[in-house]
Structure formats: structure tokens, C-alpha cells
């Protein structure tokens, strides 16, 4: 059969799809043209129309020839749509609505292609290929994020609050094994009197090897994204195919909640993501010792981390029907919470939790008991606090990469795992708690990912599953780039443009010999010596 006969036997829809692909690829060239400005509509009109039409015709011919010889089907239009979305998002970053529109358009196109068998997957993924793929993605994404975070620190763009606190704390841990800080509450004290986070000692041996604050900002994305390894085991436990496991792993590693927050300093919440996923893995396996270890580790992260344990305990009781185990987890977490908060209130300055929920505490009242009374007695007012423009954007960033799958459950009892999302991010007006640029969503993101794995079993039709697992990684990647590209560009430019000042500052700081801080035994109030050490140690930390 000659080539003219081949052309006659190509379906009309292939011609249409190739024409769309050629148009998208041509428009990418127009957008990337040095003389064109994506933000200026007039500059786009200056592009020669004839050259664009000729380019589109040539691309259309190439794509048609590709179909004749390799039976490319719908892959050219799918890949060109993804490439177009990546191009637009990387140029016009920080526009969440544009990104969601790109995801919606790619999703509609993908559903059409899958429904008409135009995106065939001819090869199955072996266990070895899955392991190589996941490890490669983990190293690339965590490595790139770590590099950008180090650039931020080396450019002196990190702040005393919060990174200076932890840089100073780890240096004093290396010298005295104590979490002594002088720049946190305007006094020399132990960080454990502010937040109960003994989990920090887990990283101390590694910090001793590198002995630089750069290690802290670099290790954060590596620890957070290490949650992909228990996620793979969870997928295996739920008998998901290697293809679905690979897609979920890509979604996890590109999940904007995890990568975006890593750019902001260093926090104990970084441990929540992997520890909670290991806990859910051991729950899926019904492994008692693993559950106990992960429960203790979660309680060591922060005093309010017991919220996750309580919700998981109710999930165990009502969804998994593990009543004794759930009651034990809830009892342990509440005991730790009341003991730790009593300790902090007695010997420290008290916790900051009431400041984060001041919108629920009426005038003249104080404490979380008043906030709880508002929630119980006035649920209508609570509903008014749940949504705002910023919180809707936050929910889109949390749920669009997962295609809202955590909400699609046949049993209401599974929704206990959604409670931390509401309690941590939605009922408060403290802006940082519903902003993915900060660390408060590390734990809720882990539980949403786990719910996605569980609810993926609800889809039985192969075409539904293929469309879903094709769209989700693309959505996660677009939303991640929506945040990461602008941040990396900013830190890179600041670092490169201010090299003389940075080198001079490095030289001055290198000449300072900081002394280890010892918290006074009699008082936590600041003194002149304490303030002097505070200034010195903070400067050295940064």
C-alpha cells in the first residue's frame, strides 16, 4: 500500500487531533519568541501570521507522517497539550486559576482520548522498573528543591523567625546536646519550653557530620518526600498495579503542598509526612509494633500532632473496627497532650495555639476550651469561618492534584481522616495555616494521599482508572511548577546578583566565634547578657 492509500485510511479524528497538536506546538513557539511578551497582547500580534501558518502546516505534516509509520494515535495531541500547559504555567507563574484551567482542558482531552482508545499503554511496568522510576523521581525532585532552598539560605534570604531559631538550636545541640535558643522568645531558654519536639534529635547525628545550617534546609525536602517509600508499600498492600503505583508516586513527589512549604525555612512538621504514612502502612498491615513506634514518633513531633493520632484513632474504631487499638491510640495521644501542655504552661511561656484560633474565642474568654464551646454551641458561626477566597485557593491546591478523590468515599467513617484538614487549616483565620507555602499542611497532605489510595479501589472500569491516573500526575506537576519556578528564579537571581555582598558577609561571619548558650536556672526572663548572646548567635546562625 503506497502513502496515498495510507492517507485515505487515516480516520478523520486523527487529522483533527494532529491539527490541534500542530496548533498548540506553534503557539508554544509564539509564546517563547524573544520578541513576544505573554503579558502584553500587542506583542503577540506582532508575530508574523504567515510564518506561524507555515510552521503549523509543517508540524501537521510531520505528525501525520508519524501516525502513518508508527501509529501514534492520540499521543501527539496529549503530549503537546501537556507541553503547552507546562510552558504557560512556567511563564505565568503564581496564577492558580490559569493553572486549574489548563488542568481542566487537559483532563477533558484525556478523557476523550481514553474513551476512544487513543492512549494505549502497550507495556507493563515491572517491579524493578517501578523501583528505578520512583527512586529517580525522588532524587531529582528532592535534590532540585534542596538546591533551591540552599540558594535561598546562601543568599541571606532566610529569616531569623523561623530559620534562625532552628539554625541556632542545632548548633547548640551539637555543642551541649540541649535545644538552647536565644532568639525565639526574646530570652535564653530551651525550645522544648515552647514546643515539645524531641524528634529533632533524630537529625542531630547527621547535622554533626555536616555542621552547617545549609544541611537543615537541604534535608527538609529529602525527609518530607521520603514519604513516597511507605506510599509505594501502601499501594502494594492494596494490590494496586505498578502503573497506578507509579502514577501515585509521581503525584506525591509533585504534590505542591510538600514542595512549596520546603522553601520556607525549617520546621518540625517535616516529619509528619513520612511518619504518618508509615503509621498508615502499619495500620494497613495490622502490624502492632510498627503502629506503636510510629504513634510514639508522631507524639514526639509536636504537642498538637496528637490531633492526627486522635483522628486516626477514631478511624481505627469506626472504619477499621479496631476498637481496642483505636481507644489506646486516642488515650495515649490525649495523655501526652495534657502532660506536655501542662509542662509548657508551667515552665515555659505557654503555647501559641489560642492565638491561631482567636476567631473562635469570644471577648473576655481565653483558652481552647472557649474555642471548643464556640464550635459546639454555635456551628452556624463555625461554618462562616470555613471558607474564604484564600481558603478556596488552598483547597484547590490540596485537592485538584488528587482529583478530589479523598472526598469520594462510600463510608462516612473514613472522613475522620479529613478532620485535621478542617481543624488545622479551615476553621482558623491565622493566614499561614491555609497557605501551602507554610508547613501546616504536611500532615493533612499525607492523610489526603492515603485516602486517595484507599478510594482508588472504588474505580472498577479500566478506562476510568486510565484517565484518572493519566491526569493526576499532570495536575500535580503543573501545580508544583506554578509555585516552584518563580521561587527558584527569585533565589537564583538574588544569589547571583549579590555575590560581592554575600562574600563580604560570609567573611565577617566566619570571624565570629559564638559561645554555646546555657539557659539560666532561675528565670526565663531576658537579661543584658542574654540579649547580647541573642544578637550574636542569631547573626552566626544566619
NORGIPE-V539343 format. One record per residue. PSI is psi in radians with two decimals (* if undefined). Layout:
<<PSI> <PSI>>
//
This chain:
<<2.18> <3.10> <-0.49> <-0.64> <-0.65> <-0.76> <-0.64> <-0.51> <-0.04> <2.23> <2.67> <-0.65> <-0.50> <-0.71> <-0.77> <-0.79> <-0.70> <-0.60> <-0.72> <-0.75> <-0.76> <-0.71> <-0.79> <-0.75> <-0.67> <-0.71> <-0.54> <-0.75> <-0.71> <-0.79> <-0.71> <-0.07> <2.25> <-0.48> <-0.07> <2.51> <2.08> <-0.53> <-0.20> <1.90> <-0.50> <-0.63> <-0.54> <-0.61> <-0.28> <-0.16> <2.33> <2.14> <-0.68> <-0.76> <-0.67> <-0.76> <-0.70> <-0.71> <-0.74> <-0.71> <-0.73> <-0.77> <-0.70> <-0.75> <-0.71> <-0.72> <-0.64> <-0.74> <-0.64> <-0.69> <-0.64> <-0.71> <-0.48> <0.00> <1.04> <-0.36> <-2.19> <0.08> <-0.69> <-0.78> <-0.60> <-0.86> <-0.66> <-0.62> <-0.70> <-0.76> <-0.69> <-0.78> <-0.77> <-0.72> <-0.84> <-0.78> <-0.69> <-0.51> <-0.87> <1.26> <2.89> <0.19> <1.63> <-0.61> <-0.71> <-0.72> <-0.77> <-0.65> <-0.71> <-0.75> <-0.74> <-0.76> <-0.77> <-0.64> <-0.76> <-0.77> <-0.73> <-0.74> <-0.72> <-0.80> <-0.73> <-0.74> <-0.51> <0.31> <0.68> <0.03> <1.13> <2.50> <1.82> <-0.24> <2.49> <2.61> <2.16> <2.91> <-0.71> <-0.76> <-0.65> <-0.81> <-0.76> <-0.76> <-0.83> <-0.78> <-0.72> <-0.80> <-0.73> <-0.83> <-0.70> <-0.89> <-0.80> <-0.65> <-0.76> <-0.78> <-0.74> <-0.73> <-0.77> <-0.65> <-0.67> <-0.68> <-0.75> <-0.80> <-0.80> <-0.40> <0.12> <0.68> <-0.15> <2.64> <2.75> <-0.75> <1.72> <-0.23> <-0.64> <-0.59> <-0.87> <-0.53> <-0.77> <-0.71> <-0.79> <-0.60> <-0.69> <-0.55> <-0.67> <-0.56> <-0.71> <-0.10> <0.18> <2.57> <0.96> <2.31> <2.71> <-0.07> <0.30> <-0.91> <0.53> <0.57> <2.78> <2.07> <3.12> <2.34> <-0.46> <-0.26> <-0.05> <-0.89> <2.39> <1.67> <1.08> <-0.19> <-0.35> <-0.51> <-0.30> <-0.62> <-0.16> <-0.79> <-0.64> <-0.64> <-0.64> <-0.50> <-0.66> <-0.63> <0.88> <2.51> <-0.41> <-0.56> <-0.69> <-0.79> <-0.46> <-0.61> <-0.38> <-0.94> <-0.53> <-0.68> <-0.82> <-0.88> <-0.16> <-0.19> <-0.21> <-0.46> <-0.83> <-0.51> <-0.75> <-0.73> <-0.64> <-0.77> <-0.74> <-0.71> <-0.55> <0.19> <0.62> <2.58> <2.85> <-0.58> <-0.78> <-0.70> <-0.73> <-0.72> <-0.78> <-0.65> <-0.71> <-0.71> <-0.80> <-0.85> <-0.45> <0.02> <2.06> <-0.49> <-0.66> <-0.77> <-0.71> <-0.76> <-0.41> <-0.40> <-0.24> <1.62> <-2.38> <2.29> <2.77> <-0.38> <-0.24> <-0.44> <-0.32> <-0.74> <-1.00> <-0.68> <-0.75> <-0.65> <-0.64> <-0.67> <-0.78> <-0.55> <-0.79> <-0.54> <-0.75> <-0.58> <-0.18> <0.76> <1.84> <-0.83> <-0.72> <-0.71> <-0.77> <-0.78> <-0.81> <-0.55> <-0.79> <-0.75> <-0.69> <-0.74> <-0.42> <-0.19> <-0.81> <2.72> <-0.58> <0.00> <-0.27> <-0.31> <-0.74> <-0.69> <-0.69> <-0.79> <-0.69> <-0.60> <-0.78> <-0.63> <-0.71> <-0.71> <-0.88> <-0.49> <-0.76> <-0.18> <0.62> <1.34> <-0.89> <-0.76> <-0.72> <-0.74> <-0.72> <-0.73> <-0.76> <-0.78> <-0.76> <-0.80> <-0.71> <-0.67> <-0.80> <-0.75> <-0.88> <-0.63> <-0.79> <-0.79> <-0.62> <-0.70> <-0.81> <-0.73> <-0.52> <-0.70> <-0.24> <-2.73> <0.12> <2.79> <2.89> <0.11> <-0.63> <-0.53> <-0.56> <-0.33> <0.59> <-0.41> <-0.27> <-0.04> <2.03> <2.79> <2.43> <-0.17> <2.88> <2.78> <2.81> <-0.34> <-0.62> <-0.68> <-0.72> <-0.65> <-0.68> <-0.76> <-0.74> <-0.75> <-0.35> <1.17> <-0.45> <-0.76> <-0.65> <-0.73> <-0.62> <-0.35> <-0.18> <-0.61> <2.49> <3.08> <-0.76> <-0.63> <-0.55> <-0.73> <-0.76> <-0.77> <-0.64> <-0.75> <-0.52> <-0.65> <-0.49> <-0.75> <-0.41> <0.13> <0.61> <0.32> <-0.56> <-0.37> <-0.17> <1.40> <2.52> <-0.30> <2.23> <-0.51> <-0.38> <-0.40> <-0.08> <-0.51> <-0.22> <-0.28> <-0.69> <-0.56> <-0.77> <-0.77> <-0.66> <-0.69> <-0.48> <-0.62> <-0.11> <2.75> <0.13> <1.92> <-0.53> <-0.39> <-0.25> <0.77> <2.09> <-0.13> <-0.08> <2.95> <0.04> <-0.28> <0.12> <-0.76> <-0.79> <-0.62> <-0.69> <-0.74> <-0.62> <-0.69> <-0.75> <-0.72> <-0.59> <-0.73> <-0.84> <-0.77> <-0.23> <-0.38> <-0.22> <-0.35> <2.03> <-0.53> <2.33> <-0.69> <-0.64> <-0.82> <-0.72> <-0.77> <-0.76> <-0.86> <-0.13> <-0.68> <-0.71> <-0.84> <-0.63> <-0.77> <-0.77> <-0.74> <-0.74> <-0.74> <-0.58> <-0.83> <-0.52> <-0.56> <-0.77> <-0.67> <-0.82> <-0.65> <-0.84> <-0.76> <-0.73> <-0.88> <-0.66> <-0.77> <-0.74> <-0.74> <-0.74> <-0.59> <-0.30> <0.52> <-0.77> <-0.79> <-0.69> <-0.76> <-0.70> <-0.75> <-0.71> <-0.72> <-0.73> <-0.80> <-0.59> <-0.41> <-0.03> <2.29> <1.70> <2.58> <2.53> <2.49> <2.48> <2.10> <2.36> <2.50> <-0.39> <-0.38> <2.71> <0.06> <2.60> <2.62> <3.02> <-0.70> <-0.74> <-0.74> <-0.63> <-0.79> <-0.62> <-0.83> <-0.78> <-0.85> <-0.63> <-0.71> <-0.75> <-0.68> <-0.64> <*>>
//
